[in-house]
Amino acid sequence: MNNNERYKGYEIVLEQDNDPMNPREDDNLGTMLTMLCMHRNYSLGDDPKAGREEISDHLEGRKKDIAISLPLYLYDHSGITISTSPFSCPWDSGIVGTIFVNKEKVRKWYGIKRITKAVEQKVVESLKSEVKVYDDYLTGNVYCMFIKKDDEILESMGGWWGDSGLKDAIAEAKSTIDCWEQKQSPNRLELELKK
């Protein structure tokens, strides 16, 4: 991956983050025990030790409380990827678990008393987004950004998720450089006062 870019005399370097934070440890709407997954070869989701019976019992016991539940599909071939939509290859893919959120958490998260269709749609998109970030984590699609000048690292930041994260990291780096440049150059008023 070569995502180096020169900007105003600085070098912006993007590299794969070799030690990213597990996004399931962050604050999530859909706690994957609220991402429940079961696979004999991988520890996935929020409760990696959950078995088929535990998942069934958990979901059955909370059925009335669940606002939204989406299936989780896993594709396992030379690496793994996860999605809320099925994959086209039935040999190497299948349902691995579920991501769901209870009604109380939705009400608290959005500061509402009643869950409308519009809120349900927001929740679905939020859960899909959480799964996409988790997939980026599983597939190594997480990046670090470095700003260098004369081979010296002046700034670094990790945790840029996915393809959009690459664009955001470059934009953030350019904004940081612009800020540095603005602080270093005298403004017009200072120049006028010196005359």
N, C-alpha and C positions, 0 to 999 in steps of 0.2 A: 504494500500500500504506500503510494507516494502522494501525500497530501501536503507537501511543503509549498508555501507561498511567500513571496517577498512583498513587503508593504512598507513604504516610507523608510527604507533602510533597515528594517527589521525582518527577521525570518519567522514565519508562523509554521510550526511543525505539529502535525497531528499523527498520533501513533495509537495503535490498539492498546487499550488499558488491560494490562495483564493481571490486575488484582482489583476488579471492580466490586463495589458494594452490591450485595444481593438486594435487588429492589423490593423483595418481599419483606425485608427488615425495615423498610421505610413506612411512612404512614399511608395506608391504602384504604380505599373505600371497600373494595372486595377483599376481605382478609381471606386468602386462598385456603385456615379453617374457616377460611373461606376460600382458599384455593386448595382443595383436597385432590391429591393425585395418588395414584397407586401404580408402581412399576417395579418389577423384580430387579431391574438393573440400575435404577436411578433413584436418588432422593430428590423429590420435586415438591413444590408447593410449600404451604405453611406448616403442614404436619407430615413430614416425609415418612413417618412410621405408620401412618394410617393404613389399615387393610380394608379389603372390600366390605367386610361386615361393619367395621367402624364407620366407613363412609356412608353405607346404606342406613345404618341406625341413626347417624348424625342428621342426615338429610330427612329421613322419615320423621324423626322426633321434632324437627324444626320446620316442617312443611308449611304450617300456618304462618310462621314468622318470616319466611323468606320472601323478599320483595322481587328479586331478580336472580335467576340462576342460568348460567351458560355452560354448555359442555366444553371440555378441554380435549383437544385432539393432539396426539403426538406423532410425529414422523421420525422414524429412527433408521437412518441409513447414512453411514459415514459421518455421524454427528446427529444431534437431535434438534428438532424445532417444534414449537408448540403454537397452537392457534385455537380460536373459538369456532373455526370453520373446518370441515373435514378436508383431508388431503386426497388427491386423486389416486394414490397407490394403496390398494387395500392390503397388500402383502406387508408393507413396512409401516403401516399407520393404523391408528384406531383411537377410541376414546380412552383417555388416561385419568380423567377426573372431572372436576367441576369447579367453577368459581361462582360464588354467590354472595349476596349481601342481605342482611335482615332488614325488616321495615324500620326498626328503631334506629339503626345506624344511618339509613337513608334520611330519616326525618332530622336527625341530629346533624348530619353532614351538610344538608342543604338548608337547615333552619326552618323547616316547614312542619305543619301538622298533618296535611293530607298529601298523599302521593298521587299526583296527576299523571296522565299519559305523557305529557311533556317531560316531567321529572323522570319517569321510567325510561324514556329514550335517552336522557342525559346519563342515567345510571348505566344503561347498556353500553353507551359509547365510552364511559369511564372504565368499565370492566374490560372492554376490548383493548383499551389503551394500556391498562395495567398488564394484560396478557402480552401485548406487543413489546412492552419494555422488558418483561420477564423473558420473552423469546430473544430479544437483543442480548440479554445477559447470558442466556444459554448458548447462543451461537457466537459469542465473542464480538458482537457488533456494538462495542462500547469503546470510547476513545478518550485520550488525554490530549490536551492542547498545551504547547509550549511557545513562548515568545522569546526569541533569542536575538542578541546583537553581538557580533564578533565572537560567536561560539559560546557566549555566556547566557545562561538561562536567566531571564529577568522575571518571568511569570510562568506559572503552570497551573492547570486546573484539569481535574479528571471528571468522569461521570457524564460524558456526552453520549447519549443513547441514540443509536440508529443513524440512518442516513440524514434525517433532519438535524440530528445532533452535530454532524460534521459541518453543516451550513451555519448552525447557530454558534459553534465554536469559532469558526472563522470570523463571523460578524462580531462576536464578543472580543476576539483578539484585536480586530481593527478598531473597535470602539475604545479599547484600552490604550492602544497606541495613539489614537487621536487625542485622547485625554492627556497622555504624557506629553505629546507634542505641543498641545495648547498651553500646558503649564510651563514648558520650557521656553516658548517664544514670547517675547514681550508684546503686550497688546498695543494697539495704536495710540491709546491715551498716554501710556507711559512714554512712547516715542515722541509724542507731541510735547509733553512736559519737559523732556530733556533738551528740546531745541532752544 
